Amino acid sequence: MTRMTGPDLRLQLERAFLEAMGHIQEGRDDQARELLSSILETEPRFPEPYLELALLSHRRGDLERALDEARLGLEMLEEYGQWVDDVTPEQLLGHARLLVGQLLLAMAESLDPMEELQRIERLWREASEMFRQAIMADPDNEQALVFSTFCDQQEPVPDGNASEVLDDEEEGSPS
């Protein structure tokens, strides 16, 4: 992709984002990642490309990277607001916090409780707080409510349940 410049920059970036979303829907993750990265090289304050990159990284099994990208997307969203307006700001904020929480749980589930129980408990508490914040941002976010209830009712010992729900979530991303 060529470097984006000129007076129609925002329009070019929006088209690139839509093209990237099409690549994701068609399973062309590498092309999507390239476009999303190009958007962020031009305008690193847009949160939605980070959130989509996080989902792509999770799909590849790179939880550390996925969590970093999701946290950065959430940070950009909280600091600069949303870029794409196909959902309400409250919905996107709720979705971003839900995604971070789900990735935190997935990370906890990937760890050995015999060796890293304290880290698992920390990740679990952080995830639980993300789900509560997601509900505060968007009270209609049913997935956040389910995960918040799950965290409140379960012990922070991994069993694989959160990762399965995150895989289902990737198919219905609101960004």
C-alpha positions in Angstrom: 0.0 0.0 0.0 1.3 3.5 -0.9 1.8 6.2 1.7 -1.5 8.0 2.3 -1.3 11.8 1.9 -3.4 14.7 0.7 -6.6 16.5 1.5 -8.7 13.4 1.3 -6.6 11.5 3.8 -9.5 10.7 6.1 -11.5 9.3 3.2 -8.4 7.2 2.1 -8.0 5.9 5.6 -11.7 5.0 5.8 -11.5 3.1 2.5 -8.4 1.3 3.6 -10.2 0.3 6.9 -13.2 -1.0 5.0 -11.0 -2.9 2.7 -9.2 -4.4 5.7 -12.5 -5.4 7.2 -13.4 -7.2 3.9 -10.1 -9.0 4.0 -10.8 -10.2 7.6 -14.3 -11.4 6.6 -12.8 -13.3 3.7 -10.0 -14.8 5.8 -7.1 -12.9 4.3 -5.6 -11.9 7.6 -2.2 -11.0 6.3 -3.6 -8.5 3.8 -5.9 -7.1 6.6 -2.9 -6.8 9.0 -0.9 -4.9 6.3 -3.7 -2.4 5.7 -4.5 -1.9 9.3 -0.8 -1.3 10.1 -0.6 1.2 7.2 -3.5 3.1 8.6 -1.8 3.3 12.0 1.5 4.4 10.4 -0.4 7.3 9.0 -2.7 8.0 12.0 -1.7 6.1 15.2 -4.5 7.7 17.2 -7.3 5.6 15.6 -8.5 2.9 18.1 -10.4 0.6 15.7 -7.4 -0.7 13.7 -5.7 -1.7 17.0 -8.8 -3.6 18.1 -9.0 -5.4 14.8 -5.2 -6.2 15.0 -5.8 -7.6 18.5 -8.4 -10.0 17.1 -6.1 -11.0 14.3 -3.2 -11.6 16.7 -5.5 -13.7 19.0 -6.6 -15.8 16.0 -2.9 -16.5 15.3 -2.4 -17.5 18.9 -0.3 -14.6 19.9 -2.0 -13.6 23.1 0.8 -11.2 24.3 0.6 -9.2 21.1 -3.2 -9.3 21.0 -3.4 -8.0 24.6 -0.9 -5.2 23.8 -2.8 -4.2 20.7 -6.2 -4.3 22.5 -4.8 -2.2 25.4 -3.4 0.3 23.0 -6.7 0.5 21.1 -8.5 1.1 24.4 -6.0 3.8 25.4 -6.5 5.6 22.1 -10.2 5.3 22.3 -10.3 6.7 25.8 -7.9 9.5 24.9 -9.0 10.5 21.4 -12.4 8.9 20.9 -13.7 6.7 18.2 -12.9 7.1 14.5 -15.5 5.0 12.8 -19.0 5.9 13.7 -21.0 2.7 12.8 -21.6 2.1 16.5 -22.2 4.4 19.4 -19.2 5.6 21.4 -20.6 3.7 24.4 -20.8 0.5 22.4 -17.3 0.8 21.1 -15.9 1.6 24.6 -17.8 -1.4 26.0 -16.5 -3.6 23.2 -12.9 -2.5 23.7 -13.1 -3.1 27.4 -14.8 -6.5 26.9 -12.0 -7.5 24.4 -9.2 -6.5 26.9 -11.0 -8.5 29.6 -11.4 -11.6 27.4 -7.8 -11.5 26.4 -6.7 -11.2 30.0 -8.8 -14.3 30.8 -7.3 -16.1 27.8 -3.9 -15.2 29.0 -4.7 -16.5 32.5 -6.0 -19.7 31.0 -2.7 -20.2 29.1 -0.6 -20.2 32.3 0.3 -23.1 34.5 -1.5 -22.6 37.9 1.1 -24.7 39.6 3.8 -22.2 38.6 2.0 -18.8 38.1 -1.0 -18.8 40.3 -0.4 -15.2 41.5 -0.2 -13.9 37.9 -3.3 -15.8 37.0 -5.1 -14.2 40.0 -3.9 -10.7 39.0 -5.0 -11.2 35.4 -8.4 -12.6 36.6 -9.0 -9.5 38.8 -8.0 -7.2 36.0 -10.3 -9.0 33.6 -13.2 -8.8 36.1 -12.7 -5.1 36.4 -12.6 -4.6 32.6 -15.9 -6.4 32.4 -17.4 -4.2 35.0 -16.1 -1.1 33.2 -17.5 -2.5 29.9 -21.0 -2.7 31.5 -20.7 0.8 32.9 -19.8 2.1 29.4 -22.6 0.1 27.7 -25.2 -1.4 30.0 -26.7 -3.3 27.1 -23.4 -5.2 26.5 -24.7 -8.7 27.3 -21.3 -10.4 26.8 -19.7 -8.2 29.3 -22.5 -9.1 31.8 -21.9 -12.8 31.1 -18.2 -12.5 31.6 -18.5 -10.4 34.7 -20.9 -12.9 36.2 -18.5 -15.7 35.2 -15.6 -14.0 36.9 -17.7 -13.4 40.1 -18.8 -17.0 40.3 -15.6 -18.9 39.3 -12.2 -19.3 40.9 -9.3 -17.8 38.9 -8.0 -21.2 37.8 -8.0 -21.7 34.0 -10.3 -24.2 32.4 -10.6 -22.9 28.8 -14.1 -21.5 28.9 -13.2 -17.8 28.2 -11.1 -18.6 25.1 -14.0 -20.4 23.6 -16.3 -17.4 24.0 -13.6 -15.1 22.7 -13.4 -17.2 19.5 -17.2 -16.7 19.1 -16.8 -12.9 19.7 -14.3 -12.5 16.9 -17.1 -13.3 14.4 -19.3 -10.4 15.6 -16.8 -7.6 16.1 -18.7 -4.2 16.2 -15.7 -2.1 14.9 
